[in-house]
Amino acid sequence: MREARAALGSEHQASAAAAVTANLAGVELLQTAETVAGYRAIRGEVNIDEVLLQLIDKGSTVTVPRVVDEDLEFVEWLPTTLTNKGAFGIPEPIGSQVLDLAVHDLVLAPLVAFDHTGQRLGQGGGFYDRSLARLGDKRPVVIGIAHAFQEVARIPAEPWDIPLDAVVTDTKMTVFRPGVL
């Protein structure tokens, strides 16, 4: 799945980014959220920079993850934020304000694959699951962002896995936990 995603051409990537941006436009929580965690796309992940810029323009605070040891911290991001290559080659903000994940309304999470029940396969480090598990029922809404071809029949779930509340792809939005969006 990682290879297929990374092999996508620039036209397909641009088209997918535009389609995901359009599909996210209908998410009411995204329009009212004060603090949203996003990500900086790498290796074929759907680029959501336009969504992040729209959020900033409307006054939302946007954060992106930064890996610290075995954990994620969510750091305020602006287009002018200086970054360096952090863990896994991901551009991470330098010296920006860290916001507790508990103050976020919404998390837009990249993924490698997902299934029809909302199980998500990430990069394999469990970073998002650990971060979200600490918050229990008070966690923000989590929307996975993916290309439609990343849907698979079944992702094996472990007891510590945190399922997605919804997923948005270049073709549709699927809600797994009704009532949260």
N, C-alpha and C positions, 0 to 999 in steps of 0.2 A: 504494500500500500504506500509506504514511504517513497519507493522508487517511482511508482506511477504518478504520485503527486509531484515529485521533484522534476519529472520529465515533461510536465505540461509546458507548452509554449507560452510566450508572453501574451499573445492574443487571447488564448483560452483563460489565462490568469486574469487579464483585465476584464474579460467578459464575466467571469465568475465573481470577481470583486464587485462589479457593478450590480450583478443580480442579487448578491447577498446584501449589499447596501439597500437595494430596493425592497427586498423581503424583510429586512430589519425595520424599515420605515413604518411598517404597520404594527410594531410592538409598542403598545401604549406605555409600558413600564420604561422603555428606553427613552421615551419622550419626557417622562416626568422624573427620571432618576437624577439624583444629585451627585452621586459618586458611582462611577463605572470602572471596573477593571477590564482592560483590553489586553492586547498583546501586539508585538511587532512580528510580522510574518517572516518566516524563513523556510527554505527548502520546500516550496510549493504550497505552504499553508495559504488559505484565502487571506488576501490582504484586506484589512479592515481600517486602514489609515483614514479613508474618507469618512467613515462612521465616527471615528475618534475625533476628527476635526470638526464634524458637525456637532458633536456633543460639547466640545470646548466652546464653539461659537455660541451655543445656546446657554452657556454658563455652568455646565456640569464640570465636575472635577474628574479627570481621567487618570487612571494609574495603569502601569504595566508591571509585570513581575520581574523581580531580580532574585536570583538564586544566592542564598547565603547558607553555606554548609549544606544541610539536608532539607532546608526550608525555603519557602518563597516569602519575600516581603513585597508589598505592593507600593510602588513609588510613583509619585505624581509625574505625569508626562505632558509635555507641550512640544510642538514641532521644533522649537528652538532648543530643547533639552539636549545637552551634550551626553553622548553615550560612549561606551567602549564595549568590546566583545566580551561577554561574560560566559557563563557556563553554556556549553553546547553551541557556542558561536552566536548566541542571541545578543543583539544590541541591548544593553542595559543602561538605564540612566545613571549618571554620575552625580552624586551629591544632592539629589532631589529629596523632597519631603516624603517620608514613609507614612502611609495611612494604614491603620489596622483594617484587616479584611472585614471585620464586623461592621464598619461604617459604610460599607459598599451596599448599594441597592441591587447591583447586577454584576455578574461576571460573564464576559464573552471569552470562551475558552477554546483554544485550538485543539485539534485531536488528530489521531492517526486513523481511527475507525470508530463507528458507532453502530448500535443495533436498534431494532424496533421497540425495545423496552427502555431505551435511554442509557444503556451501559456505554461507557466511553473507554476507548483505549488511547491513552496518552503516549508520551515518549517512553514510559516504563519506569520512571523514577518515583511515581506516587506523590509528586509535589503538590498538585492541586488537591488530591484526596486528603492528604495530611492537613493541609491548610484549612480546608472546608470542614473536616471532621472535628477540629477543635471548637468549632462554633455550634455544633449540634443543630437544633431546630432553628436557631437564630441566624443561620447562614444566608447569604444573599442568593437570589435566583441565579441559576447557572444555565447559560445558553451555549451549547456547543456550536462551533462554526466549522463548516466542512464543505467539500465538493460532494455532489450527490453520489458519485461513485464510491465514496468512502463508507457507505452503508453496507453492512454485512449481515448475514443471517443471525449470527449469535456471537456475543462477546462473553466469554466466561467471567463470571462475577465472583469476587472474593468478598468476605464480610466487611472489609474496610473500604471497598469501592463506593464512591459517592456518585449516584446516577445523575444524569443531566435532567433538568426540568423541561428543556426543549432543545431542539437543534434547528439551525437555519442553514440551508444549503443554497446552491445556485438555482435550485428548482422549486424549493418549498420550505415551509416551516412546519415542524411537527412538535406538538406539545405532549410531553409525557406525564406531566403532573398538572392536571387541570386545576384552575383556580389561582395559580401563582402569576399568571400573565394576564 
